[in-house]
Amino acid sequence: MANVLTIAEQREGSLKKVSLEALAVARQLADASGGSVTTVLVGAGVAGLAATLGSYGADKVLVVEDASLQLYTTDGYAAGVSAAISEVKPDIVLAGHTSMGRDLVPRVAARFDAGLATDCTDISLGGDGRMLATRPVYSGKAYEQVAISSDPQFATIRPNSYKARDADASRSAAVSAVSVALDASNYGAKVVEVKRSAGAKVDLTEANIIVSGGRAMKAADNFKILWELSDAIGEGCTVGASRAAVDSGFAPHNMQVGQTGKVVNPSLYLAFGISGAIQHLAGMRTSKAIVAVNKDPDAPMFQKADYGIVGDLFQIVPAVTEAVKKIKAEG
Amino acid sequence: MKIAVIIKQTPDTETVVKINDAGNDIVGTGVKYVMSPYCEFAVEEALRTKEKLGGEVVVVSLGPDRVLETIRTALAMGCDRAIHLKDPAYEGGDGQATAKALAAALKTVSPDIVFAGKQAIDGDQSQVAVRVAELAGLAQATIVTALEIAADGKTAKATRRSEGGGEVVELKLPALISCEKGLNEPRYASLPGIMKAKKKEVKELKPAELGLEGQVGAAGAKAKRVKLLPLAERKAGRRIEAETPEAAAAELVRLLREEAKVL
């Protein structure tokens, strides 16, 4: 029997999509083994989200609230999550592999002297009822399967690897508070400001569709045609860039997809003027569908693409934008 | 300031990964090993910190003989001395076993600030640095793109990357900083630097000297690789041929909607 605890991530009172995806994984593991799913929710004034977590699969929600938890803080959140783990004693702890997950989960796993598989794309139960986690290694050039001998077993999941369940309003979770003695004056690190990057509506790692440009974009200004296409596609879409484009100064590093940039996992990845260097492929090869547009018919990206067009991106991109607008208008 | 930097040697980014017959590791022959790129940012930031605030920079790295070359690279860039955790007993560790060894080695240094890469590009685990912070009782800021340390060396302000932007974190030292691309431009080792590096101290520490016998490497690992698997090769798909860019675009959008169902 696998009892699973998920760590819900909320930012400014909104739940992250990956937290609902983690709930879908937890539900699968618990249902397959007759276990239950508990979610720990940490923040200030967030208890209202417990009902949502119930509708997405949590049987029980533990709420840790404190004024000092308004913004993410390593020490406060680690204390809250650790208290929930001590109370529930779960077999498996799941969270999203996000900037918060990467900061928080290894800290908590170390506190419990426990093993952790990060950035997993698949999690199942082995014949022994223990977790079998599959995760990309060598920047996505291979996969490894990991088994963990400690209790609890920790894992973080890569955003977009699982589909969240449909919300079921008839499901409700039992909600209770966890009391933790917190002293904010002892926190070693405190977030004092949250910055929003201009332009991007959705982060690359969370985007459902990515429009990406390479060296062939020729100039930073030309990225505006990619943003126009992204706008036409709409919500859940954003713009990325190859390392060559970033190194040429056409795009900032936070837009870089690849081994030394972001690893992305969208449903659709459109690569315009990206040759397909091994470093770039490492960052986007798990995309469900890939489109390559390049002047060079021998560009390696064509070997990885589901659909390819040999041609001038400066003609193709605006044409795709128009075609997308047309089908969106038709509904 | 006592400054420490944790580094890892990894295969170079251009490495073509081949899986061994046992299906549990890559084939090591012909692989070029380098300092993991994010560790280069960590070394650079450590050196800049020393240049501003004085003190010494101690490099700590765990791994077999070949790691010495990467340690020498860090020393050639300007680090002062090194600790090499080299012993067969360290091999095969998971994040926790490795972090225990590194945290214990750091204790011999008592650093005010520790730098590490945000992740190493082989296992891509992004967990060792954070575990070290927990086990060594350090505050932490991870995935850092900008850092300012107060002149008195007691506090720091770090900007960390997060989805959709960033967070500015105020830290009390001692603290660990995990470094992201964009933090700085790492320097190259100079020729005099390379010459000097040969004479700098590299101290080896065994598990027994850290009081960690039986707790490091494979013996201490809680997470174990069951199998290493190749990627399912993507098959090249379809070329869309059309008379005009408009016709090609229309066909692409139709296929994405009707066949791939992603639009």
Boltz contact constraints between the chains, C-beta under 6 A:
constraints:
  - contact:
      token1: [A, 74]
      token2: [B, 140]
      max_distance: 6.0
  - contact:
      token1: [A, 99]
      token2: [B, 143]
      max_distance: 6.0
  - contact:
      token1: [A, 99]
      token2: [B, 162]
      max_distance: 6.0
  - contact:
      token1: [A, 99]
      token2: [B, 163]
      max_distance: 6.0
  - contact:
      token1: [A, 102]
      token2: [B, 126]
      max_distance: 6.0
  - contact:
      token1: [A, 103]
      token2: [B, 142]
      max_distance: 6.0
  - contact:
      token1: [A, 106]
      token2: [B, 127]
      max_distance: 6.0
  - contact:
      token1: [A, 106]
      token2: [B, 130]
      max_distance: 6.0
  - contact:
      token1: [A, 106]
      token2: [B, 131]
      max_distance: 6.0
  - contact:
      token1: [A, 107]
      token2: [B, 130]
      max_distance: 6.0
  - contact:
      token1: [A, 107]
      token2: [B, 134]
      max_distance: 6.0
  - contact:
      token1: [A, 110]
      token2: [B, 131]
      max_distance: 6.0
  - contact:
      token1: [A, 110]
      token2: [B, 134]
      max_distance: 6.0
  - contact:
      token1: [A, 110]
      token2: [B, 135]
      max_distance: 6.0
  - contact:
      token1: [A, 114]
      token2: [B, 222]
      max_distance: 6.0
  - contact:
      token1: [A, 115]
      token2: [B, 94]
      max_distance: 6.0
  - contact:
      token1: [A, 115]
      token2: [B, 222]
      max_distance: 6.0
  - contact:
      token1: [A, 115]
      token2: [B, 223]
      max_distance: 6.0
  - contact:
      token1: [A, 116]
      token2: [B, 127]
      max_distance: 6.0
  - contact:
      token1: [A, 118]
      token2: [B, 125]
      max_distance: 6.0
  - contact:
      token1: [A, 118]
      token2: [B, 126]
      max_distance: 6.0
  - contact:
      token1: [A, 118]
      token2: [B, 127]
      max_distance: 6.0
  - contact:
      token1: [A, 137]
      token2: [B, 123]
      max_distance: 6.0
  - contact:
      token1: [A, 137]
      token2: [B, 124]
      max_distance: 6.0
  - contact:
      token1: [A, 138]
      token2: [B, 17]
      max_distance: 6.0
  - contact:
      token1: [A, 138]
      token2: [B, 122]
      max_distance: 6.0
  - contact:
      token1: [A, 139]
      token2: [B, 121]
      max_distance: 6.0
  - contact:
      token1: [A, 141]
      token2: [B, 17]
      max_distance: 6.0
  - contact:
      token1: [A, 142]
      token2: [B, 17]
      max_distance: 6.0
  - contact:
      token1: [A, 142]
      token2: [B, 228]
      max_distance: 6.0
  - contact:
      token1: [A, 143]
      token2: [B, 229]
      max_distance: 6.0
  - contact:
      token1: [A, 144]
      token2: [B, 225]
      max_distance: 6.0
  - contact:
      token1: [A, 144]
      token2: [B, 228]
      max_distance: 6.0
  - contact:
      token1: [A, 145]
      token2: [B, 226]
      max_distance: 6.0
  - contact:
      token1: [A, 145]
      token2: [B, 227]
      max_distance: 6.0
  - contact:
      token1: [A, 146]
      token2: [B, 223]
      max_distance: 6.0
  - contact:
      token1: [A, 146]
      token2: [B, 225]
      max_distance: 6.0
  - contact:
      token1: [A, 147]
      token2: [B, 224]
      max_distance: 6.0
  - contact:
      token1: [A, 147]
      token2: [B, 226]
      max_distance: 6.0
  - contact:
      token1: [A, 148]
      token2: [B, 222]
      max_distance: 6.0
  - contact:
      token1: [A, 148]
      token2: [B, 223]
      max_distance: 6.0
  - contact:
      token1: [A, 149]
      token2: [B, 222]
      max_distance: 6.0
  - contact:
      token1: [A, 150]
      token2: [B, 222]
      max_distance: 6.0
  - contact:
      token1: [A, 188]
      token2: [B, 139]
      max_distance: 6.0
  - contact:
      token1: [A, 188]
      token2: [B, 172]
      max_distance: 6.0
  - contact:
      token1: [A, 189]
      token2: [B, 139]
      max_distance: 6.0
  - contact:
      token1: [A, 189]
      token2: [B, 141]
      max_distance: 6.0
  - contact:
      token1: [A, 189]
      token2: [B, 169]
      max_distance: 6.0
  - contact:
      token1: [A, 189]
      token2: [B, 171]
      max_distance: 6.0
  - contact:
      token1: [A, 190]
      token2: [B, 170]
      max_distance: 6.0
  - contact:
      token1: [A, 191]
      token2: [B, 167]
      max_distance: 6.0
  - contact:
      token1: [A, 191]
      token2: [B, 169]
      max_distance: 6.0
  - contact:
      token1: [A, 192]
      token2: [B, 168]
      max_distance: 6.0
  - contact:
      token1: [A, 192]
      token2: [B, 170]
      max_distance: 6.0
  - contact:
      token1: [A, 193]
      token2: [B, 168]
      max_distance: 6.0
  - contact:
      token1: [A, 194]
      token2: [B, 167]
      max_distance: 6.0
  - contact:
      token1: [A, 195]
      token2: [B, 165]
      max_distance: 6.0
  - contact:
      token1: [A, 195]
      token2: [B, 166]
      max_distance: 6.0
  - contact:
      token1: [A, 196]
      token2: [B, 165]
      max_distance: 6.0
  - contact:
      token1: [A, 197]
      token2: [B, 165]
      max_distance: 6.0
  - contact:
      token1: [A, 203]
      token2: [B, 163]
      max_distance: 6.0
  - contact:
      token1: [A, 203]
      token2: [B, 164]
      max_distance: 6.0
  - contact:
      token1: [A, 253]
      token2: [B, 181]
      max_distance: 6.0
  - contact:
      token1: [A, 253]
      token2: [B, 182]
      max_distance: 6.0
  - contact:
      token1: [A, 259]
      token2: [B, 13]
      max_distance: 6.0
  - contact:
      token1: [A, 260]
      token2: [B, 37]
      max_distance: 6.0
  - contact:
      token1: [A, 260]
      token2: [B, 181]
      max_distance: 6.0
  - contact:
      token1: [A, 267]
      token2: [B, 262]
      max_distance: 6.0
  - contact:
      token1: [A, 268]
      token2: [B, 262]
      max_distance: 6.0
  - contact:
      token1: [A, 279]
      token2: [B, 13]
      max_distance: 6.0
  - contact:
      token1: [A, 289]
      token2: [B, 260]
      max_distance: 6.0
  - contact:
      token1: [A, 289]
      token2: [B, 262]
      max_distance: 6.0
  - contact:
      token1: [A, 303]
      token2: [B, 236]
      max_distance: 6.0
  - contact:
      token1: [A, 304]
      token2: [B, 234]
      max_distance: 6.0
  - contact:
      token1: [A, 305]
      token2: [B, 237]
      max_distance: 6.0
  - contact:
      token1: [A, 306]
      token2: [B, 237]
      max_distance: 6.0
  - contact:
      token1: [A, 307]
      token2: [B, 237]
      max_distance: 6.0
  - contact:
      token1: [A, 307]
      token2: [B, 238]
      max_distance: 6.0
  - contact:
      token1: [A, 307]
      token2: [B, 252]
      max_distance: 6.0
  - contact:
      token1: [A, 307]
      token2: [B, 255]
      max_distance: 6.0
  - contact:
      token1: [A, 308]
      token2: [B, 239]
      max_distance: 6.0
  - contact:
      token1: [A, 309]
      token2: [B, 240]
      max_distance: 6.0
  - contact:
      token1: [A, 309]
      token2: [B, 248]
      max_distance: 6.0
  - contact:
      token1: [A, 315]
      token2: [B, 245]
      max_distance: 6.0
  - contact:
      token1: [A, 316]
      token2: [B, 245]
      max_distance: 6.0
  - contact:
      token1: [A, 319]
      token2: [B, 245]
      max_distance: 6.0
  - contact:
      token1: [A, 319]
      token2: [B, 246]
      max_distance: 6.0
  - contact:
      token1: [A, 319]
      token2: [B, 249]
      max_distance: 6.0
  - contact:
      token1: [A, 320]
      token2: [B, 249]
      max_distance: 6.0
  - contact:
      token1: [A, 323]
      token2: [B, 249]
      max_distance: 6.0
  - contact:
      token1: [A, 323]
      token2: [B, 250]
      max_distance: 6.0
  - contact:
      token1: [A, 323]
      token2: [B, 253]
      max_distance: 6.0
  - contact:
      token1: [A, 324]
      token2: [B, 253]
      max_distance: 6.0
  - contact:
      token1: [A, 327]
      token2: [B, 253]
      max_distance: 6.0
